[in-house]
Amino acid sequence: MSTPQQPANPAPAPQPASNSKRKAMMALLVVVILIAAIAYGLYYFLVARFHESTDDAYVNGNVVQITPQVTGTVIAVKADDTQTVNAGDPLVVLDPADSRVALQQAEANLAQTVRQVRGLFADDNQYSAQVDVRKADLSRAQDDLKRRMQVAQTGAVSQEEISHARDAVRSAQAALDAAQQQLASNRALTANTTIANHPNVQAAAAKVRDAYLNNARNTLPAPVTGYVAKRSVQVGQRVSPGTPLMAIVPLNQLWIDANFKEVQLNHMRIGQPVTLTADVYGSSVVYHGKVIGFSAGTGSAFSLLPAQNATGNWIKVVQRLPVRIALDPKELEQHPLRIGLSMQVDVDVKDENGGQLGNASNTVYETNVFQKYGDDADAEIARIIAENAGQNGGVQKSAANAASKQM
């Protein structure tokens, strides 16, 4: 029986469809990875390498301490935590009884001193008149002696009368010298001055100014406009100079302290633009600011217990340097921040024309709420002097100079 003859070259078996799909997916994945790598490379070289970011950033600002300048007992507290106060508003009032008595004594002493100095200027005129009288007496005595000397040869006048006439001249001359000395002595107390700027008056005025300031300082005003925080003062409390009573935080003068790693600072410069977001508002609110300065040292360098790395078990830790960032005041007004809030910071470091140190602008913080005390004290001193100097108090200097020309 013959067997069937098999073909010499059998046809290959068909490949499964899953293998072709797998190859297509792998090829697609490689293409996607390549596209992503190229896209990230372009993004890094065009955008990402010009940005440094950190979330180790916090809102900071001024905390203005309210402390008394004089010792006293608190009789009123006119502000509390979370309340808004304006510059110049009274915050704490101390008992002014003792300082008011001291002020009244100083004012009375000033008034008395002005009247005494006024008397010195009046004495100038009196002594000047006495000099004129003594000059007239001397002239009369000299004329009498001259007449007696002319008739002495005729024997009509005795030598005794001539001797008395010479004594009268010497007496009149001595009286004139004494009057001129009195005038010079009194003029030494009034020359080149007026009642208002006389040294005695100025000394008494200084005591009034000191007493007035001590009395005015019983009311503690708000140095700046802001929010009250950390109030610790209570009514009836006895306070002394330097005791912290409360704090005022001006929320319109805030900045951001962003702590960047030391490896991020190579291209960072003053003046570079910054975008920021706050956790309290989320990413929907974006703040804009700029770098205004770098700290002179890292945070660890200024810590209470600085790190001591001169040991055998030293481990390197990447340090962070605080960078100060100013905010746009208009954006800050629209979306207020509070001290201590967390921020996300992104700095555009593309423009490196600025500097890191030495180019930061100086910031000046000042208040003029205390200047009113000095102005009011000067006005009170001027009033007391004017009331006690008399109508001619402002022209005493010219009168003294005119009298000096008569000597």
RAHUTA-V534450 format. One record per backbone hydrogen bond with DSSP energy under -0.5 kcal/mol. NH is the residue of the N-H (numbers start at 0). CO is the residue of the C=O. E is the energy in kcal/mol with one decimal. If there is no record, write none. Layout:
nh->NH co->CO e->E
nh->NH co->CO e->E
//
This chain:
nh->9 co->7 e->-0.6
nh->19 co->15 e->-0.7
nh->20 co->16 e->-1.5
nh->21 co->17 e->-2.2
nh->22 co->18 e->-2.1
nh->23 co->19 e->-2.0
nh->24 co->20 e->-2.5
nh->25 co->21 e->-2.6
nh->26 co->22 e->-2.5
nh->27 co->23 e->-2.5
nh->28 co->24 e->-2.8
nh->29 co->25 e->-2.5
nh->30 co->26 e->-2.3
nh->31 co->27 e->-2.6
nh->32 co->28 e->-2.8
nh->33 co->29 e->-2.6
nh->34 co->30 e->-2.7
nh->35 co->31 e->-2.9
nh->36 co->32 e->-2.9
nh->37 co->33 e->-2.7
nh->38 co->34 e->-2.9
nh->39 co->35 e->-3.0
nh->40 co->36 e->-2.6
nh->41 co->37 e->-2.8
nh->42 co->38 e->-2.8
nh->43 co->39 e->-3.1
nh->44 co->40 e->-2.5
nh->45 co->41 e->-2.1
nh->46 co->42 e->-2.7
nh->47 co->42 e->-2.4
nh->48 co->43 e->-2.6
nh->49 co->46 e->-1.9
nh->50 co->47 e->-1.7
nh->51 co->346 e->-2.0
nh->53 co->344 e->-2.0
nh->56 co->54 e->-1.4
nh->56 co->342 e->-0.7
nh->57 co->256 e->-1.7
nh->58 co->340 e->-2.2
nh->59 co->254 e->-3.1
nh->61 co->252 e->-0.6
nh->63 co->61 e->-0.6
nh->63 co->247 e->-2.8
nh->64 co->62 e->-0.7
nh->65 co->245 e->-3.0
nh->66 co->64 e->-0.7
nh->67 co->242 e->-0.6
nh->71 co->238 e->-2.0
nh->73 co->236 e->-2.7
nh->74 co->92 e->-2.9
nh->75 co->92 e->-1.4
nh->77 co->90 e->-3.4
nh->81 co->227 e->-2.3
nh->82 co->79 e->-1.7
nh->84 co->225 e->-2.6
nh->87 co->221 e->-2.9
nh->88 co->85 e->-2.3
nh->90 co->219 e->-3.2
nh->91 co->219 e->-1.2
nh->92 co->75 e->-2.5
nh->93 co->217 e->-3.4
nh->94 co->72 e->-2.3
nh->99 co->95 e->-2.3
nh->100 co->96 e->-1.6
nh->101 co->97 e->-2.0
nh->102 co->98 e->-2.0
nh->103 co->99 e->-2.2
nh->104 co->100 e->-2.2
nh->105 co->101 e->-2.1
nh->106 co->102 e->-2.4
nh->107 co->103 e->-2.3
nh->108 co->104 e->-2.3
nh->109 co->105 e->-2.1
nh->110 co->106 e->-2.3
nh->111 co->107 e->-2.3
nh->112 co->108 e->-2.4
nh->113 co->109 e->-2.5
nh->114 co->110 e->-1.8
nh->115 co->111 e->-2.1
nh->116 co->112 e->-2.6
nh->117 co->113 e->-2.4
nh->118 co->114 e->-1.8
nh->119 co->115 e->-1.5
nh->120 co->116 e->-1.9
nh->121 co->117 e->-1.8
nh->122 co->118 e->-2.2
nh->123 co->119 e->-1.3
nh->124 co->120 e->-1.0
nh->125 co->121 e->-1.7
nh->126 co->122 e->-3.2
nh->127 co->123 e->-2.1
nh->128 co->124 e->-2.1
nh->129 co->125 e->-2.1
nh->130 co->126 e->-2.1
nh->131 co->127 e->-1.8
nh->132 co->128 e->-2.1
nh->133 co->129 e->-2.7
nh->134 co->130 e->-2.3
nh->135 co->131 e->-2.0
nh->136 co->132 e->-2.3
nh->137 co->133 e->-2.4
nh->138 co->134 e->-2.4
nh->139 co->135 e->-2.3
nh->140 co->136 e->-2.5
nh->141 co->137 e->-2.5
nh->142 co->138 e->-2.1
nh->143 co->139 e->-2.3
nh->144 co->140 e->-2.3
nh->145 co->141 e->-2.2
nh->146 co->142 e->-2.4
nh->147 co->143 e->-2.1
nh->148 co->144 e->-2.0
nh->149 co->145 e->-1.6
nh->150 co->146 e->-1.3
nh->153 co->150 e->-0.6
nh->154 co->151 e->-1.0
nh->155 co->150 e->-1.0
nh->156 co->150 e->-0.6
nh->161 co->157 e->-1.8
nh->162 co->158 e->-2.4
nh->163 co->159 e->-2.6
nh->164 co->160 e->-2.4
nh->165 co->161 e->-2.3
nh->166 co->162 e->-2.3
nh->167 co->163 e->-2.2
nh->168 co->164 e->-2.0
nh->169 co->165 e->-2.5
nh->170 co->166 e->-2.8
nh->171 co->167 e->-2.6
nh->172 co->168 e->-2.6
nh->173 co->169 e->-2.6
nh->174 co->170 e->-2.5
nh->175 co->171 e->-2.2
nh->176 co->172 e->-2.6
nh->177 co->173 e->-2.5
nh->178 co->174 e->-2.2
nh->179 co->175 e->-2.5
nh->180 co->176 e->-2.1
nh->181 co->177 e->-2.3
nh->182 co->178 e->-2.3
nh->183 co->179 e->-2.6
nh->184 co->180 e->-2.9
nh->185 co->181 e->-2.4
nh->186 co->182 e->-2.6
nh->187 co->183 e->-1.7
nh->188 co->184 e->-0.5
nh->188 co->185 e->-1.0
nh->189 co->186 e->-1.0
nh->190 co->186 e->-2.6
nh->192 co->189 e->-1.0
nh->194 co->392 e->-0.9
nh->197 co->194 e->-0.8
nh->201 co->197 e->-2.9
nh->202 co->198 e->-2.4
nh->203 co->199 e->-2.1
nh->204 co->200 e->-2.7
nh->205 co->201 e->-2.1
nh->206 co->202 e->-1.5
nh->207 co->203 e->-1.8
nh->208 co->204 e->-2.7
nh->209 co->205 e->-2.4
nh->210 co->206 e->-2.4
nh->211 co->207 e->-2.9
nh->212 co->208 e->-2.4
nh->213 co->209 e->-2.2
nh->214 co->210 e->-2.0
nh->215 co->211 e->-2.8
nh->216 co->212 e->-2.4
nh->217 co->214 e->-1.3
nh->218 co->215 e->-1.7
nh->219 co->91 e->-3.1
nh->219 co->217 e->-0.6
nh->220 co->218 e->-0.7
nh->221 co->88 e->-1.7
nh->222 co->220 e->-0.6
nh->225 co->84 e->-2.1
nh->226 co->248 e->-2.4
nh->227 co->82 e->-2.7
nh->228 co->246 e->-3.0
nh->231 co->244 e->-3.0
nh->232 co->244 e->-1.4
nh->235 co->73 e->-2.7
nh->236 co->233 e->-1.8
nh->238 co->71 e->-2.7
nh->238 co->236 e->-0.6
nh->241 co->67 e->-1.7
nh->242 co->239 e->-2.0
nh->244 co->65 e->-2.5
nh->245 co->65 e->-0.9
nh->246 co->228 e->-2.6
nh->247 co->63 e->-2.7
nh->248 co->226 e->-2.7
nh->249 co->247 e->-0.6
nh->250 co->248 e->-1.0
nh->252 co->249 e->-1.6
nh->254 co->59 e->-2.7
nh->255 co->324 e->-2.6
nh->256 co->57 e->-2.4
nh->257 co->255 e->-0.7
nh->257 co->322 e->-2.8
nh->258 co->55 e->-2.9
nh->258 co->256 e->-0.5
nh->259 co->257 e->-0.9
nh->259 co->320 e->-1.8
nh->261 co->318 e->-2.1
nh->263 co->260 e->-1.9
nh->264 co->261 e->-0.9
nh->267 co->264 e->-0.6
nh->269 co->354 e->-3.2
nh->270 co->290 e->-2.8
nh->271 co->268 e->-1.4
nh->273 co->288 e->-2.3
nh->274 co->345 e->-2.5
nh->275 co->286 e->-2.5
nh->276 co->343 e->-1.9
nh->277 co->281 e->-0.6
nh->277 co->284 e->-0.5
nh->278 co->341 e->-1.5
nh->280 co->277 e->-0.9
nh->281 co->277 e->-2.6
nh->284 co->281 e->-1.1
nh->285 co->283 e->-0.6
nh->286 co->275 e->-3.2
nh->288 co->273 e->-2.6
nh->289 co->325 e->-1.5
nh->290 co->271 e->-2.1
nh->291 co->323 e->-2.4
nh->292 co->323 e->-1.1
nh->294 co->321 e->-2.4
nh->298 co->319 e->-1.5
nh->301 co->297 e->-1.0
nh->302 co->299 e->-0.9
nh->308 co->306 e->-0.7
nh->310 co->308 e->-1.8
nh->313 co->310 e->-0.8
nh->320 co->259 e->-2.7
nh->322 co->257 e->-2.6
nh->323 co->292 e->-2.3
nh->324 co->255 e->-2.6
nh->325 co->289 e->-2.4
nh->326 co->253 e->-0.6
nh->327 co->287 e->-1.3
nh->328 co->326 e->-0.5
nh->331 co->327 e->-2.4
nh->332 co->328 e->-2.0
nh->333 co->329 e->-1.9
nh->334 co->330 e->-2.3
nh->339 co->58 e->-2.7
nh->340 co->337 e->-1.7
nh->342 co->56 e->-2.2
nh->343 co->276 e->-3.0
nh->344 co->53 e->-2.8
nh->345 co->274 e->-2.2
nh->346 co->51 e->-3.3
nh->347 co->272 e->-2.4
nh->348 co->49 e->-2.6
nh->348 co->346 e->-0.8
nh->349 co->49 e->-0.5
nh->351 co->349 e->-0.8
nh->364 co->362 e->-0.5
nh->370 co->367 e->-0.7
nh->371 co->367 e->-0.5
nh->372 co->369 e->-0.8
nh->373 co->369 e->-0.9
nh->374 co->370 e->-2.1
nh->375 co->371 e->-2.6
nh->376 co->372 e->-2.1
nh->377 co->373 e->-2.2
nh->378 co->374 e->-2.1
nh->379 co->375 e->-2.1
nh->380 co->376 e->-2.2
nh->381 co->377 e->-2.4
nh->382 co->378 e->-1.9
nh->383 co->379 e->-2.1
nh->384 co->380 e->-2.3
nh->385 co->381 e->-2.4
nh->386 co->382 e->-2.1
nh->387 co->383 e->-1.2
nh->388 co->384 e->-1.6
nh->389 co->385 e->-0.5
nh->392 co->389 e->-1.2
nh->394 co->391 e->-1.2
nh->395 co->392 e->-0.8
nh->398 co->394 e->-1.6
nh->399 co->395 e->-2.3
nh->400 co->396 e->-2.2
nh->401 co->397 e->-2.1
nh->402 co->398 e->-2.1
nh->403 co->399 e->-1.8
nh->404 co->400 e->-1.0
nh->405 co->402 e->-1.0
nh->406 co->403 e->-0.8
//
